[in-house]
Amino acid sequence: MNFFLSRYKELGHDIDPSTINLRKSIRVNTLKISEGELLKHFKNKGLSFEKIPFTDFGYWLDSDFALSSTPEYLQGYYYIQEAASQLPVQVLSPNEKDVVLDMCSAPGSKTTQLGQVLNNQGRIVALEINNGRIIGLRNNLERCGVKNVVVYQKDASHASDIGIKFDKVLLDAPCSGNFVTDSGWFERRSISDIKDVTKVQKSLLRSAVEVLKPDGVIVYSTCSLEPEEDEEIIEWALDNLPVRLLETGIKAGEPGLTPKTKLCRRFWPEKEPTQGFFIAKLMLI
């Protein structure tokens, strides 16, 4: 059996990848349209939809065409966003007076969601190291009508260079991903690859702490199932950085794998209708 599947089984999750089918999902962009109005559009198109119960504005859609091909998508009425991916911003829960940092922002799913939650109030600083990906980020911000974002091409490991302290920081960290959204994941991944990624994750998390205001909040998330990128990163942070864990407020998913990380939430794709995902909420102390 594959090393990763064997390890999942040891952790209590006997997963058959062939049985996992991820449903198409979107987030209604209330900066442009109300939920009710958009659902009328879907009904007129004969689309079957279902509210994602653990999200604020998420819906599963059943369609036989690309969801990026509709006039409603092009007008920014919705963002195509996986269900679990909608949760980090909900957990961060910024208010309209906050200054927020999105450390790894392209292509903009969570940046546009932050703009929506803040109702284009407050301030968002979005960092992206790859110039090519900034083009897509800017396009999505414009399409979704988000106006309170300043975009920098910058390695977020050096976020302190900007000279701003933030109330809230979102670190949706670069990670190894998971097999649900990558059909060749098992063939391309090794444990050494994953350990290499953790070096970047630790650097980014240390940087997030450096730019946080007193009592500020960080949400750390990955779309990885691997403990090295999830619980082990949080345990490292608790041991080496001035932070403590907070409740996420999410009822879906399961607690973290270890006693120290039980306040985190972990999403297993054979248990939840999502990809693999991990979320932790930290406060500066």
KAPE-V217575 format. One record per residue. N is the residue number from 0. RES is the residue in three letters. SS is DSSP state (@ for helix, = for strand, . for the rest). NEAR is the number of other ideal C-beta (glycine too) atoms within 10 Angstrom. Layout:
n->{N/N}
res->{RES/RES}
ss->{SS/SS}
near->{NEAR/NEAR}
This chain:
n->{0/1/2/3/4/5/6/7/8/9/10/11/12/13/14/15/16/17/18/19/20/21/22/23/24/25/26/27/28/29/30/31/32/33/34/35/36/37/38/39/40/41/42/43/44/45/46/47/48/49/50/51/52/53/54/55/56/57/58/59/60/61/62/63/64/65/66/67/68/69/70/71/72/73/74/75/76/77/78/79/80/81/82/83/84/85/86/87/88/89/90/91/92/93/94/95/96/97/98/99/100/101/102/103/104/105/106/107/108/109/110/111/112/113/114/115/116/117/118/119/120/121/122/123/124/125/126/127/128/129/130/131/132/133/134/135/136/137/138/139/140/141/142/143/144/145/146/147/148/149/150/151/152/153/154/155/156/157/158/159/160/161/162/163/164/165/166/167/168/169/170/171/172/173/174/175/176/177/178/179/180/181/182/183/184/185/186/187/188/189/190/191/192/193/194/195/196/197/198/199/200/201/202/203/204/205/206/207/208/209/210/211/212/213/214/215/216/217/218/219/220/221/222/223/224/225/226/227/228/229/230/231/232/233/234/235/236/237/238/239/240/241/242/243/244/245/246/247/248/249/250/251/252/253/254/255/256/257/258/259/260/261/262/263/264/265/266/267/268/269/270/271/272/273/274/275/276/277/278/279/280/281/282/283/284}
res->{MET/ASN/PHE/PHE/LEU/SER/ARG/TYR/LYS/GLU/LEU/GLY/HIS/ASP/ILE/ASP/PRO/SER/THR/ILE/ASN/LEU/ARG/LYS/SER/ILE/ARG/VAL/ASN/THR/LEU/LYS/ILE/SER/GLU/GLY/GLU/LEU/LEU/LYS/HIS/PHE/LYS/ASN/LYS/GLY/LEU/SER/PHE/GLU/LYS/ILE/PRO/PHE/THR/ASP/PHE/GLY/TYR/TRP/LEU/ASP/SER/ASP/PHE/ALA/LEU/SER/SER/THR/PRO/GLU/TYR/LEU/GLN/GLY/TYR/TYR/TYR/ILE/GLN/GLU/ALA/ALA/SER/GLN/LEU/PRO/VAL/GLN/VAL/LEU/SER/PRO/ASN/GLU/LYS/ASP/VAL/VAL/LEU/ASP/MET/CYS/SER/ALA/PRO/GLY/SER/LYS/THR/THR/GLN/LEU/GLY/GLN/VAL/LEU/ASN/ASN/GLN/GLY/ARG/ILE/VAL/ALA/LEU/GLU/ILE/ASN/ASN/GLY/ARG/ILE/ILE/GLY/LEU/ARG/ASN/ASN/LEU/GLU/ARG/CYS/GLY/VAL/LYS/ASN/VAL/VAL/VAL/TYR/GLN/LYS/ASP/ALA/SER/HIS/ALA/SER/ASP/ILE/GLY/ILE/LYS/PHE/ASP/LYS/VAL/LEU/LEU/ASP/ALA/PRO/CYS/SER/GLY/ASN/PHE/VAL/THR/ASP/SER/GLY/TRP/PHE/GLU/ARG/ARG/SER/ILE/SER/ASP/ILE/LYS/ASP/VAL/THR/LYS/VAL/GLN/LYS/SER/LEU/LEU/ARG/SER/ALA/VAL/GLU/VAL/LEU/LYS/PRO/ASP/GLY/VAL/ILE/VAL/TYR/SER/THR/CYS/SER/LEU/GLU/PRO/GLU/GLU/ASP/GLU/GLU/ILE/ILE/GLU/TRP/ALA/LEU/ASP/ASN/LEU/PRO/VAL/ARG/LEU/LEU/GLU/THR/GLY/ILE/LYS/ALA/GLY/GLU/PRO/GLY/LEU/THR/PRO/LYS/THR/LYS/LEU/CYS/ARG/ARG/PHE/TRP/PRO/GLU/LYS/GLU/PRO/THR/GLN/GLY/PHE/PHE/ILE/ALA/LYS/LEU/MET/LEU/ILE}
ss->{././@/@/@/@/@/@/@/@/././././././@/@/@/./././././=/=/=/=/././././././@/@/@/@/@/@/@/@/@/@/./././=/=/=/=/././././././=/=/=/=/=/././././@/@/@/./@/@/@/@/./././=/=/=/./././@/@/@/@/@/@/@/@/@/././././././=/=/=/=/././././././@/@/@/@/@/@/@/@/@/./././././=/=/=/=/=/=/././@/@/@/@/@/@/@/@/@/@/@/@/@/./././././=/=/=/=/=/././@/@/@/@/@/@/@/./././=/=/=/=/=/=/=/././././././././././././@/@/@/@/././@/@/@/@/@/@/@/@/@/@/@/@/@/@/@/@/@/@/@/@/./=/=/=/=/=/=/=/=/=/=/=/././././@/@/@/./@/@/@/@/@/@/@/@/@/@/././=/=/=/=/./././././././=/=/./././@/@/@/./././=/=/=/./././././././././=/=/=/=/=/=/=/=/.}
near->{8/12/11/20/16/10/15/21/12/9/13/10/17/10/19/8/14/6/8/15/8/14/14/15/25/25/26/23/25/16/18/18/19/11/14/8/13/21/16/12/15/18/11/8/12/7/17/10/17/13/12/23/10/20/19/16/21/24/22/16/17/10/15/5/9/10/16/8/9/17/8/19/17/10/14/19/23/26/26/14/20/22/26/29/23/23/28/26/29/19/20/26/14/22/12/11/10/21/17/26/28/30/28/21/29/23/16/28/22/25/29/30/26/27/27/22/23/23/11/14/14/19/16/28/22/29/25/26/18/12/9/8/16/20/13/14/22/16/12/19/22/13/18/24/17/24/12/16/22/11/19/16/12/16/16/25/19/13/23/12/12/15/7/14/14/25/19/24/31/29/26/22/26/17/24/24/20/22/22/23/14/15/9/8/16/13/9/10/20/11/13/7/11/17/14/11/20/19/9/17/23/18/15/23/26/14/22/29/18/14/21/22/15/8/9/21/23/26/25/27/26/25/23/24/27/25/19/16/24/29/20/18/25/24/17/15/23/16/8/12/18/12/23/13/19/16/10/22/11/17/8/19/21/15/13/22/17/14/8/14/22/13/16/27/26/23/25/17/24/14/14/17/19/24/22/28/27/30/24/29/25/27/15/17/9}
